[in-house]
Amino acid sequence: MRLIKMECPYCSGHLEAKEGDTEVTCPYCGKTSHVDAGIEKKETTINIRDEAKIKRAELEDRKHREQLQKEEAEKIEQFKHGKTGKFMIGFMVVCALGMLSAFMNHKILAGVIALIQIVILGVSWLISTGHIQTIKGVKVPPFVMTLIACVLVVPYMMLMSTQTYEKYVWPETEIASRLPKPASSYGRIVLSTSDTFKIVVEKTKENDYRNYLSACKKTFNNDVNEQDAYEAYDTDGYYLNLEYDRQESRMVIQAEAPIQMNELKWPINELSQLLPQPPSNHGIIEEESSEHLEILIGNVNKDAYRSYVDAVLEAGFQIDYRRDETDFRGNNEAGYSVQIDDNGRNTMHITLRAPREETPESETTEVPEETVEPEEPEPTAEPTTEPTPEAEKAPASGIRPEFRKTMEEYEAFYDQYIDFMIKYQNSDNSMAMMTDYLSLMGKLAEWEAAIDKIDEKELSTEEALLFNEVNLRIATKLNKAALTMN
């Protein structure tokens, strides 16, 4: 017989009823209750565990997770080595270069935008490679962030193209006081010393430049040159160079004090008597000997320079001569060589050399005459000088065509080099010229190595003279360029 345990609905006492009883009396409170009233019906669910089935399901779930991880890893590798990943890396590099360019050009806001682009692209990269899942709980698709970085290119370019100008303070030096003040007060002073003054004046309209030029012409009107820029001197010998850039609305003013010279007494020796007297008695004797003479002559304008070169030609220096607006080279029948340079600033530089003594050569070392024709010059000047083998050494006299060609290309390269360095120095965006700069430096190293290989002892008298003249001419041009860039 089964006993039914229940609880008294009146006093909560424990009751027991036999199976089949309909009522039961509580021994605690004495009240009678129906058996069904105190029974709390419950439903019990019995779960029967199938351990084999459970393990099989867990194994399948683990395999599924491993498969998903493998697919995710393959997807990340495809991203890294695919076009999207390479584009993102390239974009970040471009943004980094843009940031450096902006900060170097004092475009702070543009640099900050480029930095934000780098951060956005970096986060997008980390999301694409699985290092970051969400941003503050929000899952952002990587392409959305990359798109934002691309959109920021527009304000970056606008800020980079916007010109920012600073105001300058006109110096109170002697050389600056000789110049009128420009209409625009925006720009930068490049150099201001007792000898040189250079300033870049921004926000200068063409009419402002013409008015300024007219004001300068009132005092700077001697020895005028207006081919590429306005060049002139005042009555005290102060030099002015004035340039204008219409595209940039920019004016460059450069003034230089005259070189201090004393009254010159022309040397009295056999070497100096080969030349006519210069047109001015002001100058400096830089070097004087029986074989070498160097003199700097002042107060010589362009007309006086041309007249003096004509007189030197009449004095017999007409052999292998070369002449242009600022340079003259020539030899006389005795082998003396002269070099006359118009240095600007109303100065003329004269160099006179005696012929070198030739070393007699024995008949056994005589070199046969060259028969090889010179090659056509390449479009760009490249070093062509190589160590000459014994059969190609210089003749006892004369200039080999290939050697002359090498010297001409060497000087032409330096002309190209000087022009580029002046543009590079004056450029407001030197980063854009960096590729050309590195290429030119490589060619410079090649040329210097090629010229170092030339053994002057193996050159003929004429070749040695040409070699020295070219190097001296290049040095003069470099000095002029250094003054311009400073």
C-alpha positions as CSV (number, residue, x, y, z in Angstrom):
1,M,0.0,0.0,0.0
2,R,1.4,3.4,-1.0
3,L,1.3,6.3,1.5
4,I,0.6,9.7,0.3
5,K,2.5,12.4,2.1
6,M,1.0,15.9,2.0
7,E,0.9,19.2,3.9
8,C,-2.1,20.4,5.9
9,P,-3.5,23.4,4.1
10,Y,-4.5,25.0,7.5
11,C,-1.4,24.6,9.7
12,S,1.2,23.3,7.2
13,G,1.6,20.2,9.3
14,H,2.8,16.9,7.7
15,L,0.0,14.5,6.9
16,E,0.0,11.0,5.6
17,A,-2.9,9.4,3.8
18,K,-3.4,5.9,2.5
19,E,-3.8,5.2,-1.1
20,G,-7.6,5.5,-1.9
21,D,-8.4,7.8,1.1
22,T,-10.4,10.9,0.1
23,E,-10.0,12.8,3.4
24,V,-7.4,13.0,6.1
25,T,-7.6,14.6,9.6
26,C,-4.6,16.7,10.7
27,P,-3.2,15.5,14.0
28,Y,-2.0,19.1,14.8
29,C,-4.9,21.3,14.2
30,G,-7.7,18.7,14.0
31,K,-9.1,19.9,10.8
32,T,-10.1,17.6,8.0
33,S,-8.8,18.2,4.5
34,H,-9.4,16.5,1.2
35,V,-6.5,14.5,0.0
36,D,-6.3,16.3,-3.4
37,A,-6.3,19.7,-1.8
38,G,-2.9,19.3,-0.2
39,I,-1.2,17.5,-3.0
40,E,1.0,19.7,-5.3
41,K,1.0,18.2,-8.7
42,K,4.3,18.2,-10.4
43,E,5.5,17.0,-13.8
44,T,8.8,15.4,-14.0
45,T,10.8,15.1,-17.2
46,I,13.4,12.4,-17.3
47,N,16.3,13.1,-19.8
48,I,18.2,10.1,-20.9
49,R,21.8,11.2,-22.0
50,D,23.3,9.6,-25.1
51,E,27.0,10.2,-24.4
52,A,28.2,8.9,-27.8
53,K,25.8,11.3,-29.6
54,I,27.0,14.2,-27.4
55,K,30.7,13.6,-28.1
56,R,30.0,13.3,-31.8
57,A,28.2,16.6,-31.8
58,E,31.1,18.3,-29.9
59,L,33.6,16.9,-32.4
60,E,31.7,18.2,-35.4
61,D,31.4,21.6,-33.7
62,R,35.2,21.7,-33.1
63,K,35.9,20.8,-36.7
64,H,33.5,23.5,-37.8
65,R,35.2,26.1,-35.7
66,E,38.7,25.0,-36.9
67,Q,37.4,25.3,-40.5
68,L,36.1,28.8,-39.9
69,Q,39.5,29.8,-38.3
70,K,41.4,28.3,-41.3
71,E,39.1,30.2,-43.8
72,E,39.6,33.4,-41.8
73,A,43.4,33.0,-41.8
74,E,43.4,32.4,-45.6
75,K,41.2,35.4,-46.1
76,I,43.7,37.6,-44.1
77,E,46.6,36.3,-46.1
78,Q,44.8,37.0,-49.3
79,F,44.1,40.5,-48.1
80,K,47.8,41.1,-47.1
81,H,49.1,39.9,-50.5
82,G,46.2,41.1,-52.6
83,K,45.5,44.4,-54.3
84,T,43.5,45.8,-51.5
85,G,46.2,45.3,-48.9
86,K,49.0,46.6,-51.2
87,F,46.8,49.7,-52.0
88,M,46.3,50.3,-48.3
89,I,50.0,50.1,-47.5
90,G,50.9,52.3,-50.5
91,F,48.2,54.8,-49.4
92,M,49.7,54.9,-45.9
93,V,53.2,55.6,-47.3
94,V,51.9,58.4,-49.5
95,C,50.1,59.9,-46.5
96,A,53.3,59.7,-44.5
97,L,55.2,61.5,-47.2
98,G,52.4,64.0,-47.5
99,M,52.5,64.6,-43.7
100,L,56.3,65.3,-43.9
101,S,55.9,67.6,-46.8
102,A,53.1,69.5,-45.1
103,F,55.1,70.0,-41.8
104,M,58.2,71.0,-43.8
105,N,56.3,73.6,-45.6
106,H,54.6,74.8,-42.4
107,K,51.2,73.5,-43.4
108,I,50.3,72.3,-40.0
109,L,46.6,71.6,-40.5
110,A,47.3,69.7,-43.7
111,G,49.9,67.7,-41.8
112,V,47.3,66.9,-39.1
113,I,44.9,65.7,-41.7
114,A,47.6,63.4,-43.2
115,L,48.2,62.0,-39.7
116,I,44.5,61.3,-39.3
117,Q,44.5,59.5,-42.6
118,I,47.4,57.3,-41.4
119,V,45.6,56.5,-38.2
120,I,42.4,55.6,-40.0
121,L,44.2,53.4,-42.5
122,G,46.1,51.7,-39.7
123,V,42.9,50.8,-37.8
124,S,41.4,49.6,-41.1
125,W,44.4,47.4,-41.6
126,L,44.2,46.0,-38.1
127,I,40.5,45.2,-38.6
128,S,41.2,43.5,-41.9
129,T,43.9,41.4,-40.4
130,G,41.8,40.4,-37.4
131,H,43.7,42.2,-34.7
132,I,40.7,44.4,-33.9
133,Q,37.2,43.2,-34.0
134,T,35.1,46.3,-33.0
135,I,35.6,50.0,-32.3
136,K,33.9,50.8,-29.0
137,G,31.6,47.8,-29.4
138,V,30.7,48.8,-33.0
139,K,31.9,46.6,-35.9
140,V,33.0,49.0,-38.7
141,P,33.7,47.6,-42.2
142,P,37.3,48.3,-43.2
143,F,36.3,49.6,-46.6
144,V,34.2,52.4,-44.9
145,M,37.3,53.6,-43.0
146,T,39.4,53.4,-46.2
147,L,36.8,55.4,-48.0
148,I,36.9,58.1,-45.2
149,A,40.7,58.3,-45.6
150,C,40.3,58.8,-49.4
151,V,37.8,61.6,-48.9
152,L,40.2,63.4,-46.6
153,V,42.5,63.8,-49.6
154,V,40.4,66.7,-50.8
155,P,40.8,69.0,-47.8
156,Y,44.5,68.0,-47.6
157,M,45.1,69.1,-51.2
158,M,43.1,72.3,-50.6
159,L,45.2,73.2,-47.6
160,M,48.5,72.4,-49.3
161,S,47.6,74.6,-52.3
162,T,46.7,77.5,-50.0
163,Q,49.5,80.0,-49.8
164,T,50.4,81.3,-46.3
165,Y,52.6,84.4,-46.1
166,E,54.6,86.0,-43.3
167,K,55.4,89.6,-42.9
168,Y,59.0,90.8,-43.0
169,V,60.8,93.7,-41.4
170,W,62.8,95.8,-43.8
171,P,66.4,95.9,-42.4
172,E,68.2,99.2,-41.7
173,T,71.5,98.3,-43.3
174,E,73.4,100.5,-45.7
175,I,72.7,98.2,-48.7
176,A,69.0,97.9,-47.9
177,S,68.6,101.7,-47.5
178,R,69.7,102.1,-51.1
179,L,66.6,100.2,-52.3
180,P,63.0,101.4,-52.3
181,K,60.6,99.4,-50.1
182,P,58.2,97.1,-52.0
183,A,54.5,97.7,-51.9
184,S,53.9,94.2,-50.4
185,S,54.9,93.6,-46.8
186,Y,54.7,89.8,-47.1
187,G,57.7,87.6,-47.8
188,R,60.9,86.4,-46.3
189,I,64.5,87.8,-46.0
190,V,66.9,85.2,-47.3
191,L,70.1,87.0,-46.4
192,S,71.0,90.4,-44.9
193,T,74.6,91.3,-44.3
194,S,76.8,94.3,-44.8
195,D,77.8,92.9,-48.3
196,T,74.6,91.2,-49.5
197,F,70.9,91.6,-49.2
198,K,68.3,89.1,-50.7
199,I,64.6,89.1,-50.1
200,V,61.6,87.2,-51.6
201,V,58.5,89.5,-51.7
202,E,55.2,87.6,-52.0
203,K,51.8,88.9,-53.1
204,T,53.3,91.2,-55.7
205,K,51.1,92.1,-58.7
206,E,52.7,92.8,-62.0
207,N,51.8,96.4,-61.8
208,D,53.5,96.6,-58.3
209,Y,56.6,95.0,-59.8
210,R,56.7,97.6,-62.7
211,N,56.3,100.4,-60.3
212,Y,59.1,99.0,-58.1
213,L,61.3,98.5,-61.2
214,S,60.7,102.1,-62.2
215,A,61.7,103.3,-58.7
216,C,64.9,101.2,-58.9
217,K,65.9,102.5,-62.3
218,K,66.2,106.0,-60.9
219,T,69.4,105.0,-59.1
220,F,70.4,101.6,-60.5
221,N,70.9,102.4,-64.2
222,N,74.5,101.7,-65.0
223,D,75.4,98.6,-67.2
224,V,71.8,97.5,-67.6
225,N,70.8,94.0,-68.5
226,E,67.1,93.1,-68.9
227,Q,67.2,89.7,-70.7
228,D,66.0,87.4,-68.0
229,A,66.1,89.8,-65.1
230,Y,66.9,93.4,-64.4
231,E,70.6,93.8,-63.5
232,A,72.3,97.2,-63.0
233,Y,74.6,99.2,-60.8
234,D,74.3,102.6,-59.0
235,T,77.0,105.3,-59.2
236,D,78.7,103.8,-56.1
237,G,79.0,100.4,-57.7
238,Y,76.2,98.7,-55.7
239,Y,74.8,95.8,-57.7
240,L,71.0,95.1,-58.1
241,N,69.4,91.9,-59.5
242,L,65.6,92.0,-59.8
243,E,63.4,89.1,-60.9
244,Y,59.7,88.6,-61.1
245,D,57.5,85.4,-61.3
246,R,54.1,86.2,-62.8
247,Q,52.7,82.8,-62.1
248,E,53.6,83.0,-58.4
249,S,53.2,86.8,-58.1
250,R,56.6,86.8,-56.5
251,M,59.5,89.3,-56.7
252,V,63.1,88.5,-55.8
253,I,65.4,91.4,-54.9
254,Q,69.2,90.8,-54.5
255,A,71.7,93.6,-53.9
256,E,75.4,93.4,-53.3
257,A,77.9,95.9,-52.1
258,P,80.9,96.7,-54.4
259,I,84.2,94.9,-54.0
260,Q,86.6,97.1,-52.2
261,M,89.6,97.8,-54.5
262,N,92.6,100.1,-54.5
263,E,94.4,102.0,-57.2
264,L,96.1,99.4,-59.3
265,K,99.7,99.6,-60.7
266,W,100.0,97.4,-63.7
267,P,102.9,95.0,-63.2
268,I,106.1,95.6,-65.2
269,N,107.4,92.2,-66.3
270,E,107.7,90.1,-69.5
271,L,104.5,88.2,-68.8
272,S,102.2,91.2,-68.2
273,Q,103.6,93.2,-71.2
274,L,101.9,90.6,-73.5
275,L,98.5,92.1,-72.6
276,P,97.2,95.6,-73.2
277,Q,96.5,97.9,-70.3
278,P,93.0,97.3,-68.7
279,P,90.4,100.0,-69.1
280,S,90.5,100.8,-65.3
281,N,93.2,101.5,-62.8
282,H,91.3,100.0,-59.9
283,G,91.8,96.4,-59.0
284,I,93.6,93.7,-57.0
285,I,96.6,91.6,-58.0
286,E,95.8,88.1,-56.7
287,E,99.0,86.4,-58.0
288,E,102.0,87.5,-59.8
289,S,105.1,85.6,-61.0
290,S,107.1,85.0,-64.1
291,E,104.8,82.2,-65.2
292,H,101.4,83.2,-63.8
293,L,99.4,86.4,-63.4
294,E,95.9,86.8,-61.9
295,I,94.3,90.3,-61.6
296,L,90.8,91.4,-60.6
297,I,89.9,94.7,-62.3
298,G,87.0,96.9,-61.1
299,N,84.9,99.7,-62.7
300,V,84.6,97.7,-65.9
301,N,81.2,97.6,-67.5
302,K,80.1,95.3,-70.3
303,D,81.1,97.7,-73.1
304,A,84.6,98.1,-71.6
305,Y,84.9,94.3,-71.2
306,R,84.1,93.8,-74.9
307,S,86.5,96.4,-75.9
308,Y,89.3,94.9,-73.8
309,V,88.7,91.5,-75.3
310,D,89.0,93.0,-78.8
311,A,92.3,94.5,-77.8
312,V,93.6,91.2,-76.4
313,L,92.7,89.5,-79.7
314,E,94.6,92.2,-81.6
315,A,97.6,91.6,-79.3
316,G,97.9,88.1,-80.8
317,F,95.7,85.8,-78.6
318,Q,93.8,84.4,-81.6
319,I,94.8,80.7,-81.6
320,D,92.1,78.3,-80.4
321,Y,90.2,81.1,-78.9
322,R,86.7,80.9,-77.6
323,R,84.5,83.9,-76.8
324,D,81.0,84.6,-75.5
325,E,79.3,87.4,-73.6
326,T,81.1,86.7,-70.3
327,D,84.1,84.5,-71.1
328,F,87.2,84.6,-73.3
329,R,89.9,82.0,-73.8
330,G,92.8,82.2,-76.2
331,N,96.5,81.4,-76.9
332,N,99.2,83.3,-78.8
333,E,101.8,81.8,-81.1
334,A,104.4,81.5,-78.3
335,G,102.0,79.2,-76.3
336,Y,100.9,81.8,-73.7
337,S,97.2,81.4,-72.7
338,V,94.8,84.1,-71.4
339,Q,91.5,83.8,-69.7
340,I,89.2,86.9,-69.2
341,D,85.9,86.6,-67.3
342,D,83.2,89.2,-66.8
343,N,82.4,88.4,-63.2
344,G,79.5,90.9,-63.1
345,R,79.3,93.7,-60.5
346,N,81.5,95.8,-62.9
347,T,84.5,93.5,-62.4
348,M,86.7,91.6,-64.8
349,H,89.1,88.8,-64.0
350,I,92.3,88.2,-66.0
351,T,94.4,85.1,-65.8
352,L,97.6,84.8,-67.9
353,R,99.8,81.7,-68.0
354,A,103.2,81.0,-69.6
355,P,103.5,77.9,-71.8
356,R,104.5,74.7,-70.0
357,E,107.9,73.2,-70.7
358,E,107.6,70.1,-72.8
359,T,109.4,67.0,-71.7
360,P,111.3,65.5,-74.7
361,E,110.3,62.0,-75.6
362,S,112.5,59.3,-77.1
363,E,111.9,57.9,-80.5
364,T,111.1,54.5,-78.9
365,T,108.1,55.9,-77.1
366,E,106.5,57.7,-80.1
367,V,102.8,57.0,-80.3
368,P,101.2,56.5,-83.7
369,E,98.6,59.0,-84.8
370,E,95.0,58.3,-83.9
371,T,92.7,57.3,-86.7
372,V,89.5,56.5,-84.8
373,E,86.8,59.1,-85.5
374,P,85.0,60.5,-82.5
375,E,81.5,59.2,-81.7
376,E,78.4,61.4,-81.8
377,P,77.6,63.0,-78.4
378,E,74.8,61.4,-76.5
379,P,71.6,63.5,-75.7
380,T,72.6,63.8,-72.1
381,A,76.1,64.4,-70.8
382,E,77.5,61.2,-69.4
383,P,81.1,60.5,-68.4
384,T,83.1,59.1,-71.4
385,T,86.6,59.3,-70.0
386,E,88.3,55.9,-69.4
387,P,91.9,55.2,-68.5
388,T,93.7,55.3,-71.9
389,P,95.7,52.2,-72.9
390,E,99.3,52.5,-74.0
391,A,98.3,52.6,-77.7
392,E,95.8,55.5,-77.1
393,K,98.0,57.9,-75.1
394,A,98.0,61.6,-76.0
395,P,100.2,62.7,-78.9
396,A,103.2,65.0,-78.3
397,S,101.1,68.0,-79.4
398,G,97.6,68.9,-80.4
399,I,94.2,67.9,-78.9
400,R,92.6,64.6,-79.6
401,P,88.9,64.9,-80.8
402,E,87.7,62.5,-78.2
403,F,89.4,64.4,-75.4
404,R,87.9,67.7,-76.5
405,K,84.5,66.0,-76.7
406,T,84.9,64.8,-73.1
407,M,85.9,68.2,-71.8
408,E,82.9,69.8,-73.6
409,E,80.5,67.3,-72.2
410,Y,82.1,67.7,-68.7
411,E,81.5,71.5,-68.8
412,A,78.0,71.0,-70.3
413,F,77.1,68.7,-67.4
414,Y,78.2,71.3,-64.8
415,D,76.1,73.9,-66.7
416,Q,73.1,71.6,-66.2
417,Y,74.1,70.9,-62.6
418,I,74.3,74.6,-61.7
419,D,71.0,75.5,-63.4
420,F,69.2,72.7,-61.4
421,M,70.8,73.6,-58.1
422,I,69.7,77.3,-58.5
423,K,66.1,76.1,-59.2
424,Y,66.3,73.6,-56.3
425,Q,67.5,76.3,-53.9
426,N,64.7,78.7,-54.8
427,S,62.0,76.1,-55.0
428,D,59.2,76.2,-52.4
429,N,58.6,72.4,-52.9
430,S,62.0,70.8,-53.0
431,M,60.5,67.4,-52.1
432,A,58.9,67.3,-55.6
433,M,62.5,67.7,-57.1
434,M,64.1,65.0,-54.9
435,T,64.1,62.3,-57.6
436,D,65.9,64.6,-60.1
437,Y,68.3,65.8,-57.4
438,L,69.3,62.2,-56.5
439,S,69.8,61.4,-60.2
440,L,72.0,64.4,-60.7
441,M,74.1,63.6,-57.7
442,G,74.7,60.1,-59.1
443,K,75.9,61.6,-62.4
444,L,78.1,64.1,-60.5
445,A,79.8,61.2,-58.7
446,E,80.3,59.4,-62.1
447,W,81.8,62.5,-63.7
448,E,84.1,63.2,-60.7
449,A,85.4,59.6,-60.8
450,A,85.9,59.8,-64.6
451,I,87.9,63.1,-64.4
452,D,90.0,61.8,-61.5
453,K,91.2,59.0,-63.8
454,I,92.8,61.5,-66.2
455,D,96.5,61.5,-65.8
456,E,97.8,65.0,-66.6
457,K,101.3,63.7,-67.2
458,E,99.9,61.7,-70.2
459,L,98.3,64.8,-71.8
460,S,99.9,67.0,-74.5
461,T,100.6,70.6,-73.7
462,E,97.4,71.7,-75.5
463,E,95.3,69.1,-73.8
464,A,96.7,70.0,-70.4
465,L,95.9,73.7,-71.1
466,L,92.4,72.8,-72.2
467,F,91.9,70.6,-69.1
468,N,93.0,73.4,-66.7
469,E,90.9,76.0,-68.6
470,V,87.7,73.9,-68.3
471,N,88.2,73.2,-64.6
472,L,88.9,76.9,-64.0
473,R,85.8,77.9,-66.0
474,I,83.7,75.4,-64.0
475,A,85.1,76.8,-60.7
476,T,84.2,80.3,-61.8
477,K,80.6,79.3,-62.7
478,L,80.2,77.5,-59.4
479,N,81.4,80.6,-57.5
480,K,78.9,82.8,-59.4
481,A,76.1,80.3,-58.6
482,A,77.1,80.2,-55.0
483,L,76.7,84.0,-54.8
484,T,73.3,83.8,-56.5
485,M,72.0,81.1,-54.2
486,N,73.3,82.9,-51.1
